[in-house]
């Protein structure tokens, strides 16, 4: 490598006694530090040229709560504030203390992911007015503990978000008018409805939205997490009432479905016969003493591409540490060894939920699986705290990144 002497260096990059690198290389180096918050903050204080590149990573997520709402509002309203140009993920969790329109809009112009958590009644048209400024850039919308007026109006307005990739309506989302039957059934579905929608998380009665989307030819959903309540709505379709059975949704998505979350409260074994390209399965709220449904579900998998299986299992049973003997590990290993996906299976994760952080559980699981499942499988057993899973690992861990939150 040949270095130019000082007299031969370009004038714009010439600094006595030092060789300058192009700004593009500075940015690439800082990009490699995206997971190191302390280093990014140090880089932001070196010089003005590094400030924006460092902020792009460590200020990417802004979480607004009651305790910081007033301070952040004043900061964003400052005449020379540049904070808003770095925020791409916005979470508003201040309840009644903060109206979303106080932050959404020109002050935060590049938001791509939006999480709203509020307990008061929000008219749908008001909610859409808040977010309309992001209609051409919003890729993720998460609603939690929000009460809205009309489900039908929300579904109609949702079609405007053409680049939306991730949608989550958790169990805490309720409606004054939860019916979708007021929609015109004879309206010709648009082939362009939500063409980018890739990930869908619906809880309780919001599962009706899955049927509504499928009727409008939204079949691009590759990642699905349905959290049904015990009483599901019946949805009108072509003047006939039908029950939104979850298995029908799985069959309708067919080979488009790549990742699926399952729960025991779905009351029937999942029918995965049409999901021939399934790659990952997550089993939630697994009680080992009642875990036969996990084995039965895996026996239904016909996809040869399944490479990851994750169990979120409870480490306690009625206040006592769970007994590993209460689960049929041998039956599980037999299913995994003879399944169509045995050759592709690469990872089995057991994530323990609860208060017992006992290394004995982790060691016990490994003894029961390692050597009894395909040799290439990596068995991982670990613990996650209750706070990490209360809202659902499917949302915070894989969709809404909370690692770097202001």
N, C-alpha and C positions, 0 to 999 in steps of 0.2 A: 504494500500500500504506500502510495507516494503522497506526502503532505506538501502543500504549497507554502513557501515562505511568506512572511507578512506582506512583502511588496507585491506578491502575485495574487493574494487573496482578493475576492470581490470587495469593493468598497463598503457595500451595505452590511457585510458580515465581518468586517475587519475590526477586531478588538485587540489592542496591544497585549502580547503575552498569552493569548488564549485562542484556541481553535474553536470556531463556532460550528454547531450542527444546525441543519435546516430545521425550521419549526415543526415540519411534519414528523421528523424523527422524535422530537420532544414529545409530541402527542402520542406517538406509538408506544414510547417507553412508559408514559403515564397510564396509557390504556392497560398495560401489563400489570399495573398496580391496583386494578379495579377492586380487588378483594382486601386490600390493606388500608383500612380507614385512617389509621394514624399517619402512615406515610403520605397518603393523599392530602391530608390536612397540612402536613409539613411542606409539601410541594406547593400548595396554594399560597404560602407566605414567602416563597423564594423570589418571585418576580411577577409582574402583571401578566406576562406572556403565558405563565403556567397556571394562572388562577382559573381561567375558564375551563381548561382541560381537566384539572383536578376536580372542580366543582361538578363537572358533568357526571362524575361517578359518586362522590360522597354526598351530594345534595340531590341525588336522583329521586328520592322519595321524601315527601313532606307529609307528616302526620299531624293533623290539627285536633287538639283536644281542648277541653275547657280551660285547662291551666295555662296553655300557651297561645290560645286563639287571639287574644288582644295584642300580645307582643308581635306575633307574626303578621297580623293585619296592619299594624303600624309600620312594620318593616317593609312590607310589600307596597305600601302607599307612599313610601319615601320617594322624593323626586328623582334620585339617582340609583334606585334599587335595581339590582341585576339578578337577584336571587331567583326570580320567576323563570328566567331563561334556562335554568338547569333542571327544574322540577318536571319529571316525566310521569311520576306516580303520585297521586294525591289521595290521601285518606282523611275523611272528615268524620270524626267520632265524638263530636261535642254535644250531641243530643239537641235539646231545645236551646242551648246556650248560643248556638251559631247557626245562622242561615247559610246554606251552601252558596248562594249568590254573592256573599261577601268575599269569597275567594275564587270561585270559578269565573273564568273569563279572561279579560285583557291582562290581569295581574299575573296569571299563570298560563301563558299562551301555548305552551308545547306539551301539555298534559296528554298522555296516551292511555294511562290506567287510572280509573276513578273508583274509589270505594266510598260509599255513603252509608253511615250508620246513624240513624236518628229515630226517636220514638214518637214524634208528632205526626199528624196527618199531613201528607204532602199531596196536593193535587197533581195528577199526572202531567197536565199541560205545564204546570210550574216546574216540575222536574225536568221535562224536556227542554223548556226554555233555558234552564241552567246549563244544560249540556249541549245545546244546539251549536254553540261555538266550537265544539269539538267533533261535530258530526263527521268530518272528513279525516279525522286522525285518531279517534278513540278506538283502541284495540281491545280494551278490557273494561268491563263494567261489573262491579260487585255491589249488591244491595243487601244490607243486613239490618234487622230490627227497624224496618221502615214500614209505615202504614200508608198505603196509597189508596186513591179512591176507585179507579176503574181499571180492571185487568185488561179489558178489551181495548181501551184507549192506549194503554201502555204497549200492548202487542202491536198495534197499528203503527204507532210512532217509532217503535224499535226498528222497523224496516228501513228507516232513513240512514241508519248507521252501517254503511256499506263495507267498511273495513273492520268492523267488530269481529274479533277472533275469540274472545273469552267472555262468557256471560254467566254470572252467578246470582241466583235469587235464593237465598238461604231460607231455612224454616222460619226465621224471624220476620220475613216479608209477608204482610197481610194486606187484605183488600177489603174495602167497604162493599164493592160490587165485584165478587170473584168470578163472575160468569164470563165465559167466552162465547156463549151461545148466541149473543146478540150480533156477532159478526155474520156478515152475509155469506151463507154457505155456497151460493152459486157464483161467487166471484172467481174469475179465472186466476189461479195462482200465478205469481210472477216467477219466472225461471231465475231471475236475478236477485231474489230475496236473500239478504244476508249471505252473499257468496263466499265470504271469508270465515264464517263462523266455524271454529274448529273445536272449541271446548265448551261444554255446557254442564252447569251444576244447578240443579233445581231441588228444592225441598218442599215438603208438604203439598199443598194444593197447587203450588207453582208448577208441578209436573205436567199439568194440563197444557202448559206452554210448549212442551215437547211435541204433543200431538198437533198443536196449531202450526208449529214450524214444519213438521213433516208433511202436513197437508199443503204447505206452500213450497214443497220441493227442496227444503233445506236438508240435504242429506250429506253435507260435507263434514258433519260432526265426527271427529276421530277420538275425542276424549269425553267420556260421559260419566256423570256422578248423579244418580237419582236418590233422593232421600225421602221416600214416601212416608206419610203419616198413616195412622191406622184407618182413617176414614178418607177415602179418595173421592173426588168429585166424579160425576158422570158428565161427559162432554157431548154436546149435540153434534151430529155429523150426518148431513143429508137426511134430516128429519128423523134419524134413528138415534136412540140413546145407547151409549156404549161405556164400558168401564175401562179406564186407562191402564190396562194391565201392563206392567213394566216389560214383560217378555215380548209383547207385541212391538214395543219400541226397539228392543234389541234386534228383533228380526227385521224391522223396517230399515234399520241402519246397515244391516248386512256387513259386507266386506269393508265398508268405510270405517268401521269402528276399530280403533287400534288399542285404546286404553280404557279400562272399565273399573269403576269402584262398586263394590257390592256390600250389602248389609243383611243381617239375619232377619230384620223386620220386614223384608219384602215378601215373606210368608210362603213363597214358592221357590223351588230351585231354579236358578237362572237358566234359560234356554239360550245357549250360545251356538246352536247348530248352524246359524247363518253367518256368524262372525268368524270367517275363515282366515282373517288377517290379524287377529288379536295378538298383541305383543306384550301387554302388561296387565296384571290383575292386582287390585288392592281389596283386601277383605277387612272391613272395619268392625269395631266393637265385638271382637271374637271372645266369647267365654269358652275356655277350653273344655269344660265339662259338657258343653252343648255345642261343640264345634264340628259335629258330623256334616253340617251343611257345607262347610268348606271343602271337605273331601268329595262330597256328592257333586258340588259345582265343578271342581277340577276334573272329575270324571266325565263331565259333559263337554269339555273343551275339545274342539276338532281342529283348531288352528295349529299348524306345525311351526308357527313363528313365535309362540309365547316364550319370552326370555326372562321375565321378572315376575315374581310372586311376592307380595307383601302382606303380612298379617299384622293388624293392629290388635293385639290381644291384651286382656286385662291381667295384671300381675297379682290381683287380689280377688278373692271370692268370698263375699259376705264378711269382709273385714279381715280374713285370714289369707296368708300367702297361698297362691294358687298351687295346686299339685299338678305336676307335669304328667303324672300317671293317669289323669282324668281325660287325656286326649289320646286318640288312636294314632300314634305316630307311625306304627308299622303299616297301617292301612294307607296313610298319606304317602309313605315312601313307595309302596306298591303302585299307587296311582301315578306318581311322578316318574317312576321307572318305566312304565308301560304306556304312557300317554304319547300321542302323536308329536308332542313338542319336546320330548325327552332329549333329543339331540341338540336342540336349540336353547334349552333352559340354562341360564347363566347365573341367576341370582335368586336366593330365597332370603327374604328379610322378615325377622320377627321383631316388631317394635312393641315394647311393653308399655301399657298405660296403667297409671295408678301410682301408689305410694311406695311399693316395694322395689327398691333399686338393689336387687340381690344378684350378685355375680353367679350364684349357684343356679339361677334360672337360665342365664345365658349359657353357662357351661353344660347344663343338662340338655338344652335344645341341640347344641352342637353334637353332643355324644349320640343323640338319637337320629340325627340327619346325616352328618358327615360319614361317608363310606357306605351309606344306604341309599343315596340318590346318585344320579349321574355324576361321574367323576369331575366334570368341568364346573359343577355348580359351586358358587361361593355363598356359604351360609353366614348370614350376619344377624346377630341378635343384639339389640340395644334398647335403651330406655328413652322415652320422651315424657316431658312433664305434662301435667293436666292443662296448663295454660297454652301449650303449643298445639293442643288438639281440640280445645273446647269449640272453636269456630270451625275447625275442620282442616286437617293437614292438606286436603285437596286444594283449598283456596290459598292459604298463606304460604305454604311451603313450595307450591309448584306454580301458582299463578301470580299472586301478589307478593313480590319480593320485599321482605321487611328487614333485610340485613342492614341497609343504610337508610335510616329514618331520622329526619330532623325533628 
